[in-house]
């Protein structure tokens, strides 16, 4: 379901005076619950719980494995709903989200004031009957006014309603776009800074573009950082990056890369082993191994960051590209938690676990 449909499903309680989707999601903010528990808490049937939750499960805002539970994407979405309902009621949001035409009609009244018959002739607007019905609804809610000559204009309340709904719709579209990354990130997604999602560019690899994340990393490392360092968490083997590894290193920048044990072993046995081995001997390059599995991968120069999450072996990875300071800080904190206990990468034939390198 698209963003507008999800919003309308959440907010339209016209046929559900109690126990609608908003009430069910609100119950889930207290923690996971099964259908029977949610039914009792909201005085509805388990089948109604399933109907209320189904679109959010499909959107990956909820998981349904014996119990319903809000995912990171679901928590962000419901948080955005909370922000919107500080100004608009759910029923007002439902009025705006009931049709794809409601928001364009509001925008048209604002940008090109005119009569209802003028709106009918504007590109991408619906039929005269739909416009008539919509404008009547807006006037009833004091969102639009009509002067003696029939010219429409938005009231202050109408402009506020349009702005709040636009923000909620845009936020929902952003969360939906980031959902593939958040799902692959797993439990760590619950700790990611919410604001990071709203100014990030999502990346999702596919059979048609299997190097999208590697290309984003290479683009980030083309120029040096003002801070003079590039830090990375490497949790997957990438021949594309290894092939270019020596060329992206600059003499005046410090590099700190942390690999997990499986990736390190693949590097040692790869055709590009010599590239990494030579690079690791350069001043300012520090490559270490974490013996535990790393939860995701990232590369940052302190200002920009590319984050990749890999999920199961049967799906393509997804990620984010961002300049969000909170996201960079979140990633660096996780890197620091592994760094001190990590060991130096060794290319010796027998020494698979080298002595720890001093700082």
SERO-4910 file (N, C-alpha, C, O; in steps of 0.05 Angstrom, whole numbers):
BEGIN
 pado doro    nc1    nc2    nc3   cac1   cac2   cac3    cc1    cc2    cc3    oc1    oc2    oc3
  Unk    A     17    -24      0      0      0      0     18     25      0     38     26     14
  Unk    A     10     45    -15     26     70    -17     21     87      8      4     81     25
  Unk    A     37    108     10     37    125     35      9    136     41      0    134     64
  Unk    A     -4    147     21    -30    159     26    -50    138     36    -66    143     55
  Unk    A    -50    114     24    -68     93     33    -63     84     61    -81     79     76
  Unk    A    -37     82     69    -31     75     97    -41     96    116    -52     90    137
  Unk    A    -37    121    109    -46    143    127    -76    142    129    -87    145    151
  Unk    A    -90    137    107   -120    136    109   -129    112    125   -148    114    141
  Unk    A   -116     90    121   -124     66    136   -120     71    166   -136     62    182
  Unk    A    -99     85    174    -93     91    202   -114    110    213   -122    107    236
  Unk    A   -123    130    197   -139    152    208   -169    150    204   -184    163    218
  Unk    A   -178    133    185   -206    133    179   -221    115    198   -222     90    195
  Unk    A   -233    127    219   -248    112    239   -278    116    235   -294    112    253
  Unk    A   -286    125    211   -315    130    206   -332    105    210   -355    107    219
  Unk    A   -320     82    202   -335     57    206   -325     42    231   -334     19    236
  Unk    A   -307     54    246   -295     40    269   -294     60    292   -272     71    298
  Unk    A   -316     65    306   -316     85    327   -297     79    349   -288     98    363
  Unk    A   -290     54    353   -269     47    373   -253     24    363   -262      8    346
  Unk    A   -228     22    373   -211      0    366   -201      0    337   -195    -21    326
  Unk    A   -198     24    326   -187     26    299   -157     21    299   -145     16    319
  Unk    A   -145     23    275   -116     19    273    -99     37    290    -79     28    302
  Unk    A   -107     62    293    -91     80    311    -91     70    339    -70     71    353
  Unk    A   -114     60    349   -115     50    376    -98     25    379    -85     21    400
  Unk    A    -99      8    359    -83    -17    360    -53    -11    360    -38    -22    376
  Unk    A    -44      8    343    -16     15    343     -8     29    369     15     25    378
  Unk    A    -26     44    380    -20     57    405    -16     36    427      2     39    444
  Unk    A    -31     14    426    -28     -7    445      0    -20    442     12    -28    461
  Unk    A      9    -23    417     34    -36    411     58    -19    419     81    -29    420
  Unk    A     54      6    425     76     23    435     85     13    462    108     18    471
  Unk    A     67     -1    477     74    -11    503     90    -37    501    101    -47    521
  Unk    A     91    -49    477    106    -74    473     91    -93    456     68    -88    449
  Unk    A    104   -115    448     91   -135    430     66   -147    443     64   -149    468
  Unk    A     47   -155    426     22   -167    436     10   -184    414     14   -178    391
  Unk    A     -4   -205    422    -17   -222    402    -45   -211    396    -54   -192    409
  Unk    A    -58   -223    376    -84   -213    367   -104   -214    390   -121   -195    392
  Unk    A   -104   -235    406   -124   -237    427   -120   -215    448   -139   -203    458
  Unk    A    -95   -210    455    -89   -189    474    -97   -161    464   -108   -145    479
  Unk    A    -91   -156    439    -99   -131    427   -129   -128    425   -140   -106    428
  Unk    A   -143   -150    419   -172   -150    417   -184   -143    444   -202   -126    446
  Unk    A   -174   -155    466   -185   -149    492   -179   -120    500   -196   -107    511
  Unk    A   -155   -110    494   -148    -83    502   -164    -62    487   -168    -40    497
  Unk    A   -174    -69    463   -188    -49    447   -217    -56    442   -231    -42    426
  Unk    A   -227    -76    456   -255    -84    454   -264    -89    426   -285    -80    417
  Unk    A   -248   -104    411   -254   -113    384   -247   -142    382   -237   -155    400
  Unk    A   -254   -154    359   -249   -182    354   -221   -186    344   -209   -168    332
  Unk    A   -209   -210    347   -183   -216    336   -182   -213    306   -162   -205    295
  Unk    A   -205   -219    292   -205   -216    263   -203   -186    256   -192   -179    235
  Unk    A   -215   -169    272   -213   -140    267   -185   -130    272   -175   -113    257
  Unk    A   -172   -141    292   -144   -135    297   -128   -142    272   -111   -125    263
  Unk    A   -132   -165    260   -117   -174    237   -123   -155    213   -104   -148    198
  Unk    A   -148   -147    210   -155   -128    188   -141   -101    192   -131    -89    173
  Unk    A   -141    -92    217   -128    -66    223    -98    -67    218    -86    -47    209
  Unk    A    -86    -90    225    -56    -91    224    -45   -100    197    -22    -94    191
  Unk    A    -61   -113    180    -51   -125    156    -35   -106    138    -13   -112    130
  Unk    A    -46    -81    132    -30    -63    114     -3    -55    126     16    -50    112
  Unk    A     -2    -53    153     23    -45    166     43    -68    166     67    -64    166
  Unk    A     33    -93    168     51   -116    165     62   -117    137     86   -122    133
  Unk    A     45   -113    117     54   -113     89     74    -91     84     93    -94     68
  Unk    A     71    -68     97     90    -46     94    115    -49    111    133    -32    109
  Unk    A    116    -70    127    138    -75    145    141    -55    167    162    -50    178
  Unk    A    118    -43    175    116    -26    198    110    -43    223    115    -34    245
  Unk    A    100    -67    219     95    -86    240    107   -113    232    107   -120    208
  Unk    A    116   -128    252    122   -157    247     99   -173    259     85   -164    277
  Unk    A     95   -196    248     74   -214    258     84   -242    259     80   -258    241
  Unk    A     98   -248    281    109   -275    285     99   -285    312    113   -285    332
  Unk    A     73   -292    312     60   -300    337     50   -276    352     28   -277    364
  Unk    A     65   -255    352     57   -229    364     61   -207    344     79   -208    327
  Unk    A     46   -186    347     50   -162    331     71   -145    346     70   -142    370
  Unk    A     89   -133    331    109   -115    343    116    -93    323    120    -98    300
  Unk    A    117    -68    333    125    -46    317    155    -49    309    172    -53    326
  Unk    A    161    -46    283    188    -45    274    199    -16    278    184      2    286
  Unk    A    224    -12    272    235     15    273    220     33    254    214     56    261
  Unk    A    214     23    230    199     39    211    171     46    222    161     68    219
  Unk    A    159     26    235    132     31    246    133     51    269    115     67    271
  Unk    A    153     50    285    156     69    307    159     98    296    148    117    307
  Unk    A    175    100    275    179    127    263    152    136    251    144    159    255
  Unk    A    139    119    236    113    126    223     93    135    244     80    155    241
  Unk    A     91    119    266     71    126    286     79    151    301     62    166    311
  Unk    A    105    156    304    115    181    315    107    205    298     99    226    308
  Unk    A    109    202    272    101    223    253     71    228    255     62    251    253
  Unk    A     55    207    259     27    209    263     21    226    288      4    243    289
  Unk    A     36    220    309     33    235    334     39    265    330     25    282    341
  Unk    A     60    271    314     66    299    309     43    312    293     35    335    299
  Unk    A     32    298    274     11    309    257    -15    314    274    -28    334    270
  Unk    A    -21    296    292    -45    299    308    -43    319    331    -62    323    345
  Unk    A    -20    331    333    -18    354    351    -33    378    340    -40    397    354
  Unk    A    -37    378    313    -50    400    300    -77    392    287    -96    406    289
  Unk    A    -77    368    274   -101    359    261   -112    334    276    -97    319    288
  Unk    A   -138    331    275   -150    307    286   -147    284    265   -144    290    242
  Unk    A   -148    259    275   -147    237    255   -169    239    234   -164    232    211
  Unk    A   -193    248    241   -214    250    221   -207    272    200   -214    268    177
  Unk    A   -194    293    208   -185    313    189   -164    302    170   -164    308    146
  Unk    A   -145    286    181   -125    273    164   -139    254    145   -130    251    122
  Unk    A   -160    240    155   -174    221    138   -188    236    114   -188    225     92
  Unk    A   -198    259    119   -211    275     98   -190    282     76   -197    281     53
  Unk    A   -166    289     84   -145    296     65   -134    272     50   -125    274     28
  Unk    A   -134    249     64   -121    225     52   -140    206     38   -131    186     27
  Unk    A   -166    213     38   -185    195     26   -182    192     -4   -190    171    -16
  Unk    A   -171    212    -17   -167    211    -46   -141    224    -53   -131    242    -40
  Unk    A   -130    215    -75   -105    227    -85   -109    255    -95    -90    269   -100
  Unk    A   -134    263    -99   -140    290   -110   -142    312    -89   -140    335    -95
  Unk    A   -146    304    -63   -151    325    -43   -127    345    -40   -132    369    -40
  Unk    A   -103    335    -38    -80    352    -35    -75    369    -60    -70    393    -57
  Unk    A    -76    358    -84    -73    375   -108    -94    397   -110    -87    419   -119
  Unk    A   -118    392   -101   -139    413   -102   -132    435    -82   -135    459    -89
  Unk    A   -123    428    -58   -114    448    -39    -92    465    -51    -92    490    -49
  Unk    A    -72    452    -62    -49    466    -74    -58    485    -96    -48    507    -99
  Unk    A    -77    476   -113    -86    492   -135   -101    517   -126    -98    538   -137
  Unk    A   -117    514   -105   -131    537    -94   -110    558    -83   -115    582    -86
  Unk    A    -88    548    -72    -68    566    -61    -52    579    -83    -47    603    -83
  Unk    A    -43    563   -103    -24    572   -123    -38    588   -145    -27    607   -156
  Unk    A    -63    580   -152    -77    593   -174   -106    597   -166   -124    582   -175
  Unk    A   -111    617   -149   -139    621   -141   -158    625   -164   -151    638   -184
  Unk    A   -181    614   -162   -201    616   -183   -227    604   -174   -230    596   -151
  Unk    A   -246    602   -193   -272    590   -187   -269    559   -190   -250    549   -200
  Unk    A   -290    546   -180   -289    517   -182   -288    508   -211   -275    488   -217
  Unk    A   -301    522   -228   -300    514   -257   -272    518   -268   -265    504   -287
  Unk    A   -257    537   -257   -229    541   -267   -212    517   -258   -194    508   -273
  Unk    A   -216    507   -234   -201    484   -224   -205    460   -242   -186    444   -247
  Unk    A   -229    456   -252   -235    433   -269   -217    432   -294   -212    410   -304
  Unk    A   -209    455   -303   -193    456   -328   -163    453   -323   -147    453   -341
  Unk    A   -155    452   -297   -126    450   -292   -117    422   -295   -131    402   -291
  Unk    A    -92    419   -304    -80    393   -310    -79    376   -285    -71    385   -263
  Unk    A    -85    351   -289    -83    330   -268   -104    333   -246   -103    318   -226
  Unk    A   -123    351   -248   -144    353   -228   -168    337   -238   -172    332   -262
  Unk    A   -185    327   -219   -206    308   -226   -230    322   -239   -229    345   -248
  Unk    A   -252    307   -240   -277    317   -253   -290    339   -237   -283    344   -214
  Unk    A   -308    353   -251   -322    376   -238   -337    366   -213   -338    380   -193
  Unk    A   -349    343   -215   -365    332   -192   -347    328   -168   -354    335   -145
  Unk    A   -323    316   -172   -304    311   -151   -295    337   -138   -293    340   -114
  Unk    A   -288    357   -156   -279    383   -145   -301    396   -129   -296    407   -108
  Unk    A   -326    395   -139   -349    406   -124   -352    394    -97   -355    408    -77
  Unk    A   -350    368    -96   -353    354    -70   -330    360    -51   -334    364    -27
  Unk    A   -306    361    -62   -282    367    -46   -283    395    -35   -278    400    -11
  Unk    A   -289    415    -52   -290    443    -43   -312    446    -21   -308    461     -2
  Unk    A   -334    433    -25   -356    434     -5   -346    424     22   -351    436     43
  Unk    A   -330    402     22   -319    391     46   -299    411     59   -299    414     83
  Unk    A   -283    423     42   -263    443     53   -277    467     65   -268    477     85
  Unk    A   -298    476     52   -313    499     63   -327    492     89   -328    509    108
  Unk    A   -337    468     91   -350    459    116   -331    459    139   -338    465    162
  Unk    A   -306    453    133   -285    452    154   -270    478    157   -251    480    172
  Unk    A   -280    499    143   -268    525    144   -239    525    134   -222    540    144
  Unk    A   -233    507    115   -207    507    102   -206    524     77   -184    532     68
  Unk    A   -229    529     66   -231    546     41   -254    564     44   -274    559     57
  Unk    A   -251    587     30   -273    607     29   -278    614      0   -261    611    -17
  Unk    A   -302    625     -5   -310    633    -32   -322    661    -31   -341    665    -16
  Unk    A   -310    680    -46   -321    707    -45   -345    710    -62   -355    690    -74
  Unk    A   -356    734    -64   -381    739    -78   -379    732   -108   -399    726   -121
  Unk    A   -355    735   -119   -351    729   -147   -345    699   -152   -340    691   -175
  Unk    A   -344    684   -131   -339    655   -134   -310    647   -133   -304    623   -138
  Unk    A   -292    666   -127   -264    659   -126   -257    646    -99   -265    656    -78
  Unk    A   -243    623   -101   -236    608    -77   -209    616    -66   -192    625    -81
  Unk    A   -206    614    -40   -180    618    -27   -179    601     -2   -200    594      9
  Unk    A   -155    595      6   -152    579     31   -152    598     55   -141    620     54
  Unk    A   -164    589     76   -163    603    101   -137    596    115   -122    579    106
  Unk    A   -131    610    137   -108    603    153   -109    574    162    -89    560    162
  Unk    A   -133    565    170   -136    537    179   -130    518    156   -119    497    160
  Unk    A   -139    526    132   -134    509    108   -105    507    101    -95    485     94
  Unk    A    -91    529    103    -62    529     98    -47    512    118    -28    497    112
  Unk    A    -55    514    143    -43    497    164    -48    468    159    -30    451    161
  Unk    A    -73    461    153    -80    433    147    -64    422    124    -54    400    125
  Unk    A    -61    438    103    -46    429     80    -17    424     87     -5    404     79
  Unk    A     -5    443    102     24    441    109     29    416    127     48    402    123
  Unk    A     11    412    147     15    390    165     12    363    151     27    344    155
  Unk    A     -9    361    134    -14    336    120      9    331    100     18    308     97
  Unk    A     18    352     86     40    348     67     65    337     81     79    320     71
  Unk    A     70    348    105     94    339    120     91    310    129    109    294    127
  Unk    A     67    302    138     61    275    146     64    256    122     75    234    124
  Unk    A     52    263    100     54    247     75     82    243     66     91    221     59
  Unk    A     98    265     66    125    264     57    142    246     76    159    231     67
  Unk    A    137    249    102    151    233    122    145    203    118    163    186    120
  Unk    A    120    197    113    112    169    109    125    158     83    134    135     83
  Unk    A    126    173     62    140    165     38    169    160     43    181    140     33
  Unk    A    182    177     60    210    173     67    214    147     82    233    133     77
  Unk    A    197    142    102    200    118    118    196     93    101    210     74    104
  Unk    A    176     94     83    172     71     65    197     66     48    204     43     43
  Unk    A    209     87     38    233     84     22    256     72     37    273     58     26
  Unk    A    258     79     64    280     69     80    274     41     92    292     30    104
  Unk    A    250     31     89    242      6    102    260    -17     94    267    -33    111
  Unk    A    267    -21     68    285    -43     61    311    -43     77    321    -64     85
  Unk    A    322    -20     80    347    -17     96    342    -24    125    357    -39    137
  Unk    A    321    -13    137    315    -17    165    310    -47    171    318    -57    191
  Unk    A    296    -60    153    290    -89    157    316   -105    157    320   -122    174
  Unk    A    334    -99    138    359   -114    137    377   -108    161    393   -124    169
  Unk    A    374    -84    172    390    -76    195    382    -91    220    398    -94    239
  Unk    A    358   -101    222    349   -117    244    346   -101    270    336    -78    269
  Unk    A    354   -112    292    351   -100    318    364    -73    320    355    -55    335
  Unk    A    386    -69    306    401    -43    307    383    -21    296    388      3    303
  Unk    A    363    -27    280    346     -6    269    331      9    290    323     32    287
  Unk    A    327     -5    313    312      8    335    328     30    349    317     46    364
  Unk    A    355     31    344    372     51    356    380     73    337    392     93    346
  Unk    A    373     71    312    382     91    292    368    117    297    344    118    303
  Unk    A    382    140    295    369    166    300    347    171    279    351    169    255
  Unk    A    323    177    289    300    180    272    304    202    251    297    198    227
  Unk    A    317    224    259    321    246    240    338    238    217    337    250    195
  Unk    A    354    217    220    372    208    199    357    199    174    367    200    152
  Unk    A    333    189    178    318    178    156    308    200    137    303    196    113
  Unk    A    304    224    147    290    245    132    308    261    114    298    276     96
  Unk    A    334    259    117    351    273     98    371    253     86    393    261     77
  Unk    A    363    228     84    380    207     73    370    199     45    346    200     40
  Unk    A    388    190     29    381    178      3    382    148      5    404    137     10
  Unk    A    359    134      1    360    105      4    373     92    -21    371    102    -43
  Unk    A    386     70    -16    398     54    -38    389     25    -34    390     14    -12
  Unk    A    379     12    -55    372    -16    -54    384    -30    -79    376    -24   -101
  Unk    A    402    -48    -74    414    -62    -97    394    -82   -108    375    -90    -95
  Unk    A    399    -90   -133    381   -109   -147    398   -125   -167    422   -120   -170
  Unk    A    385   -143   -181    399   -158   -201    409   -139   -224    427   -147   -239
  Unk    A    397   -116   -226    404    -97   -247    426    -77   -237    438    -63   -253
  Unk    A    430    -76   -211    450    -57   -200    461    -70   -175    451    -64   -153
  Unk    A    481    -87   -178    492   -102   -155    515    -87   -142    526    -97   -122
  Unk    A    522    -64   -151    545    -49   -140    538    -22   -130    555     -4   -127
  Unk    A    512    -17   -125    503     10   -118    516     20    -92    525     43    -91
  Unk    A    519      3    -72    531     11    -47    561     16    -51    572     35    -40
  Unk    A    575     -2    -65    603      1    -71    608     27    -86    627     41    -80
  Unk    A    591     33   -105    594     58   -120    591     82   -102    605    102   -106
  Unk    A    572     81    -83    568    103    -65    593    107    -47    600    129    -41
  Unk    A    605     85    -38    629     86    -21    652     99    -37    666    116    -27
  Unk    A    655     90    -62    677    101    -78    673    131    -83    692    146    -83
  Unk    A    648    139    -87    642    167    -91    649    183    -66    659    205    -68
  Unk    A    643    172    -43    649    186    -17    679    189    -14    689    209     -4
  Unk    A    695    168    -22    723    169    -17    739    183    -39    764    184    -37
  Unk    A    726    193    -59    740    207    -80    754    232    -70    774    240    -81
  Unk    A    742    245    -50    753    270    -40    760    266    -10    747    251      4
  Unk    A    780    279     -1    789    277     27    770    291     46    754    308     38
  Unk    A    770    282     70    753    294     91    767    317    105    791    317    108
  Unk    A    752    337    113    763    359    128    775    350    154    795    361    164
  Unk    A    763    329    165    773    318    191    799    302    187    812    296    206
  Unk    A    805    295    162    829    280    156    828    251    162    849    238    164
  Unk    A    804    239    164    802    211    170    778    198    156    758    211    151
  Unk    A    781    173    148    759    157    138    757    132    155    777    118    159
  Unk    A    734    127    165    729    104    183    708     86    171    688     95    160
  Unk    A    713     60    173    695     41    161    690     16    178    708      7    192
  Unk    A    666      5    175    659    -21    187    653    -38    163    634    -33    148
  Unk    A    668    -60    159    666    -76    134    656   -103    142    670   -120    154
  Unk    A    631   -109    134    618   -134    142    611   -151    118    596   -171    121
  Unk    A    622   -145     95    617   -161     72    640   -159     52    654   -138     52
  Unk    A    645   -179     37    667   -180     17    658   -166     -8    638   -174    -20
  Unk    A    673   -146    -18    666   -131    -42    690   -130    -61    708   -114    -56
  Unk    A    690   -146    -82    712   -145   -101    715   -117   -114    737   -108   -121
  Unk    A    692   -104   -118    693    -77   -131    709    -58   -114    726    -43   -124
  Unk    A    705    -58    -87    720    -40    -70    749    -49    -67    767    -32    -66
  Unk    A    754    -75    -65    781    -84    -62    798    -77    -87    822    -70    -84
  Unk    A    786    -79   -110    801    -72   -135    810    -43   -135    831    -36   -146
  Unk    A    793    -26   -122    799      3   -122    813     12    -97    818     36    -93
  Unk    A    818     -7    -78    826      1    -51    851     19    -51    852     39    -38
  Unk    A    871     11    -66    897     26    -65    893     54    -76    906     73    -67
  Unk    A    876     57    -96    873     83   -109    858    103    -93    860    127    -97
  Unk    A    841     93    -74    825    113    -58    841    123    -34    832    142    -21
  Unk    A    863    110    -27    879    120     -4    895    145    -11    908    146    -32
  Unk    A    893    165      7    908    189      3    928    192     27    921    185     50
  Unk    A    952    202     20    973    202     40    968    219     65    978    213     86
  Unk    A    951    240     62    947    258     84    922    251    100    913    268    116
  Unk    A    911    228     96    886    220    110    891    194    126    904    176    116
  Unk    A    880    193    149    882    169    166    858    151    160    835    160    157
  Unk    A    863    125    158    842    106    152    841     85    174    861     74    182
  Unk    A    817     80    183    812     59    204    789     42    195    766     49    196
  Unk    A    796     18    185    776     -1    175    775    -25    194    795    -36    201
  Unk    A    751    -33    201    746    -56    218    731    -77    202    709    -72    192
  Unk    A    743   -101    199    731   -123    184    722   -144    204    733   -147    225
  Unk    A    701   -159    197    695   -182    213    712   -206    204    725   -204    183
  Unk    A    713   -227    219    732   -249    214    727   -262    187    746   -269    173
  Unk    A    702   -266    180    696   -280    155    705   -263    131    717   -273    112
  Unk    A    700   -237    132    708   -219    110    738   -218    109    750   -218     87
  Unk    A    752   -217    132    781   -217    132    792   -242    119    812   -240    103
  Unk    A    781   -265    124    791   -290    113    786   -290     82    803   -300     67
  Unk    A    764   -279     73    759   -277     45    779   -258     31    787   -263      8
  Unk    A    786   -237     45    806   -218     34    833   -232     31    847   -229     11
  Unk    A    841   -248     52    866   -262     51    868   -282     27    890   -285     16
  Unk    A    846   -294     20    846   -314     -2    837   -303    -28    834   -318    -48
  Unk    A    833   -276    -30    823   -264    -55    845   -257    -74    869   -255    -66
  Unk    A    839   -252    -99    859   -243   -119    870   -215   -112    890   -207   -123
  Unk    A    856   -201    -94    864   -173    -87    878   -172    -60    881   -151    -49
  Unk    A    886   -195    -50    900   -197    -25    924   -177    -24    928   -163     -5
  Unk    A    940   -177    -46    964   -160    -46    957   -131    -45    973   -115    -34
  Unk    A    934   -123    -55    926    -95    -54    922    -86    -26    932    -65    -17
  Unk    A    907   -102    -10    902    -95     18    927    -98     34    932    -82     52
  Unk    A    943   -119     29    967   -123     44    987   -100     41    999    -91     60
  Unk    A    990    -91     16   1007    -68     11    996    -43     24   1011    -27     37
  Unk    A    970    -39     21    958    -14     32    960    -14     63    964      7     75
  Unk    A    958    -37     75    958    -38    105    985    -30    116    987    -24    140
  Unk    A   1006    -31    100   1033    -23    109   1038      7    106   1059     16    115
  Unk    A   1019     21     94   1023     50     91   1019     64    117   1002     56    133
  Unk    A   1033     86    121   1028    103    145    999    113    145    989    121    124
  Unk    A    987    113    168    960    124    171    938    104    164    914    111    166
  Unk    A    945     80    156    925     59    150    925     38    172    945     25    177
  Unk    A    902     35    185    900     16    207    876     -2    200    853      7    199
  Unk    A    881    -28    196    860    -47    189    859    -68    211    879    -81    216
  Unk    A    836    -72    223    834    -91    245    811   -111    240    794   -107    222
  Unk    A    811   -132    256    791   -153    253    776   -156    279    787   -158    301
  Unk    A    749   -156    276    732   -163    299    725   -192    296    715   -201    275
  Unk    A    729   -208    317    724   -236    316    694   -243    315    686   -264    306
  Unk    A    678   -224    325    649   -228    323    638   -217    297    651   -202    283
  Unk    A    614   -225    291    600   -215    267    593   -186    270    584   -178    292
  Unk    A    597   -170    250    590   -142    251    561   -138    241    552   -152    223
  Unk    A    546   -120    254    517   -119    248    510   -106    222    488   -110    211
  Unk    A    528    -90    211    523    -76    185    550    -64    176    570    -69    189
  Unk    A    550    -50    154    574    -38    145    570     -8    140    548      1    135
  Unk    A    592      7    142    590     36    135    618     46    129    638     35    136
  Unk    A    618     69    115    643     84    111    635    114    115    615    123    104
  Unk    A    651    128    130    646    157    135    671    173    135    692    163    144
  Unk    A    670    197    126    692    215    128    687    236    150    701    256    151
  Unk    A    668    230    167    661    248    189    639    268    182    627    279    200
  Unk    A    635    272    156    613    290    147    592    275    131    568    280    134
  Unk    A    601    257    114    583    241     98    586    212    106    606    204    117
  Unk    A    564    197    101    565    169    109    549    152     89    528    161     80
  Unk    A    559    129     83    545    108     69    542     85     88    561     74     97
  Unk    A    517     77     93    511     54    111    498     32     95    480     38     79
  Unk    A    507      8     98    495    -15     84    488    -37    103    503    -43    121
  Unk    A    464    -49     98    455    -72    114    449    -95     95    440    -90     73
  Unk    A    454   -119    104    456   -141     85    435   -163     89    431   -179     71
  Unk    A    421   -164    112    400   -182    115    408   -211    110    430   -219    118
  Unk    A    390   -226     98    396   -255     92    413   -257     67    414   -239     51
  Unk    A    426   -281     63    442   -285     39    425   -286     14    436   -286     -9
  Unk    A    399   -287     17    381   -290     -7    369   -264    -16    352   -265    -34
  Unk    A    377   -242     -5    366   -216    -14    389   -197    -18    410   -199     -6
  Unk    A    384   -178    -36    404   -157    -42    406   -137    -18    386   -133     -5
  Unk    A    429   -126    -14    432   -106      8    418    -80      2    410    -74    -21
  Unk    A    414    -65     23    403    -38     20    418    -19     39    431    -28     57
  Unk    A    416      7     34    431     25     51    420     53     49    400     59     37
  Unk    A    435     71     62    429    100     62    455    116     56    477    107     64
  Unk    A    452    138     43    473    157     40    463    183     53    441    193     47
  Unk    A    480    194     71    470    217     87    492    235     96    516    227     96
  Unk    A    485    259    103    504    278    116    493    284    144    502    304    156
  Unk    A    475    268    154    463    273    180    484    269    202    495    247    205
  Unk    A    489    289    219    509    287    240    502    265    260    520    251    270
  Unk    A    476    262    266    468    242    286    473    214    275    481    197    291
  Unk    A    469    210    250    474    183    238    504    177    238    512    155    244
  Unk    A    520    197    231    549    194    232    558    187    260    574    169    264
  Unk    A    548    202    280    555    197    307    547    169    317    561    156    331
  Unk    A    523    161    309    513    134    316    531    113    306    538     94    320
  Unk    A    539    115    280    557     95    268    585     95    282    596     74    287
  Unk    A    595    119    287    622    120    299    622    109    328    642     97    336
  Unk    A    600    112    342    599    101    369    599     70    368    612     57    384
  Unk    A    585     59    348    585     30    345    613     20    337    623      0    347
  Unk    A    626     35    319    653     28    310    672     28    334    688     10    338
  Unk    A    670     48    351    688     51    374    684     27    394    703     19    407
  Unk    A    659     18    396    654     -5    413    668    -30    406    673    -47    423
  Unk    A    673    -34    380    687    -57    370    717    -53    368    733    -72    370
  Unk    A    726    -28    364    753    -22    355    774    -31    376    794    -44    368
  Unk    A    770    -24    401    791    -29    420    797    -59    425    819    -66    431
  Unk    A    776    -75    421    780   -104    425    788   -119    400    792   -143    400
  Unk    A    790   -104    377    797   -117    352    827   -122    350    843   -110    364
  Unk    A    834   -139    331    862   -147    327    871   -138    299    855   -135    281
  Unk    A    897   -133    296    908   -124    271    905   -145    250    908   -169    255
  Unk    A    899   -136    226    897   -155    203    924   -165    196    943   -150    192
  Unk    A    927   -192    195    953   -204    189    950   -220    163    929   -232    158
  Unk    A    971   -221    147    971   -237    123    990   -260    125    996   -273    105
  Unk    A   1000   -266    149   1017   -289    153   1002   -315    148    978   -316    154
  Unk    A   1015   -335    139   1002   -360    131    992   -375    156    972   -390    154
  Unk    A   1005   -372    179    997   -387    202    985   -369    224    969   -377    241
  Unk    A    993   -344    223    983   -325    244    957   -313    236    956   -291    225
  Unk    A    935   -327    241    909   -318    233    897   -297    252    878   -283    246
  Unk    A    910   -295    275    900   -276    295    924   -261    306    936   -269    325
  Unk    A    930   -239    293    954   -224    299    952   -210    326    931   -207    337
  Unk    A    975   -202    336    975   -188    361    961   -161    357    960   -150    335
  Unk    A    949   -152    378    933   -127    377    952   -104    372    973   -101    385
  Unk    A    944    -87    353    961    -64    347    956    -42    367    933    -36    373
  Unk    A    977    -30    377    974     -8    396    965     17    381    971     20    357
  Unk    A    952     34    396    942     59    383    965     77    375    961     98    364
***
